[in-house]
Amino acid sequence: MSPGIHLARTLARIEALFGKGLVVSMLTIAVIGVVISFAALAFMSSATPDSITLASGPKGSIFWKIAERYRTILEKQGVTVKVVATEGSIDNFRKLSDPKSGIEVGFVLGGEAGKDEVDNLYSLGSISYQPLMIFYRGNPVQLLSGFIGKRIDIGEDGSGTRVLAKALLKANGFRPGDGTIAIPPGDAAKELLENRVDAIFLMGESAPLNVLRKLLHTPGIHLFNFAQADGYTRRIRYLNKLELPRGSLDLGKDIPPEDILLVGPTVELVAKKSLHPALSDLLLEAARQIHGRAGLFQKQGEFPAPIEHEFPISPDALRYYSTGKSFLYRTFPFWVASYIARALALLLPLLLILVPALKFAPTIYRWRIESRIYRWYRALLEVEREASQADPERRGEILRQIDSIEESVNRITVPASTGNLFYELRGHLGYVRERISDRQE
């Protein structure tokens, strides 16, 4: 038996085994494997997380209390929030920059990060002003330079208060260590009230609200008035001029007893670039609930806002500010939208492959049918070539091979649309048989 017939019969057996041609079978298996792999990868990577870790500030601080409000709001949507107490804004930034920290979101004061240190971080926007409050005892002080030579606590290491205080004191002629002292964390107000320091720098990132209220209500303790607020905001661009109107804290006791100017940065909600878009939306929704109301230093609806400082604004946050939450999370509860998003992540890769495949399916199908028929032409050509050089006795054996080929061909099942190819093959078999028979005679 010739090699061509042997090959054709081998392919026919494989076709019977797989139900389709060898090449098509292998391609189908390969495509299915690739599709399943990519679909599984898409499903795993795009599934919406149901938990998040948020860096706040020291326990009891305003930042920590705000973080707890975020936790309450997000947990109503089915997202578990782990609030991690930290030393303050700078500590939050360090933890966000550390890929091994597990921190995904945190509060960071404007002006605390270098341009080359934010490659893996995005800002979701500014959420509030953070005024710097300097409480002191003794005679009124008009300028920050008036604190030179006094005992000053400028905040704890890891806090944004300390960073800002150093910048302000340097601008007023302070030299490193001039007048500043270190005291145990959390004891600044106590040290001032007990006259062990002359002035303390406080911000909401590290100071409990009740401490600020107590100092404001204590006779003999003054709140520093930044008479040069405009000058500070021109020199230090990330600072804002803020005004605390007379009596705004307590009208009955006239606290403060005069309009007081303050300066302070904005607080940014900073996240790792890997933050899922759905969680970004939920965080900004919570920010609107928490920070969107009018307050002492802000107007109704002023925050959150896409105000960019060191951190670029997240594309997901920009989309949220423009159009609100994405359609799924705007239309369905979070857990329902999450399941739909996972299903889409699984189905879309399949559709991207199946839709073009369906378009070319008729062409591929016809090619399969033609390949079933054309493989026998290879065997027929070899038989005819062999017959032209064979002796009469050998030609008889070749005729029997043609009969065997015709027997195999007759078992091919083809649709009516390609019946012409089938009958042409049978006609060519008859033509070759007739030529060989004529030579044998």
Secondary structure, 3 states (H helix, E strand, C coil): CCHHHHHHHHHHHHHHHHCCCHHHHHHHHHHHHHHHHHHHHHHHHHCCCCEEEEECCCCCEHHHHHHHHHHHHHHCCCCEEEEECCCCHHHHHHHHHCCCCCCCEEEEECCCCCHHHCCCEEEEEEEEECCCEEEEECCCCCCHHHHCCCCEECCCCCCHHHHHHHHHHHHCCCCCCCCEECCCCCCHHHHHHCCCCCEEEECCCCCEHHHHHHHHHCCCEEECCCCCHHHHHHHCCCCEEEEECCCCCECCCCECCCCEEEEECEEEEEEECCCCHHHHHHHHHHHHHHHCCCCCCCCCCCCCECCCCCCCECHHHHHHHHHCCCHHHHHCCHHHHHHHHHHHHHHHHHHHHHHHHHHCHHHHHHHHHHHHHHHHHHHHHHHHHHHCCCCHHHHHHHHHHHHHHHHHHCCCCCCHHHHHHHHHHHHHHHHHHHHHHHHHC
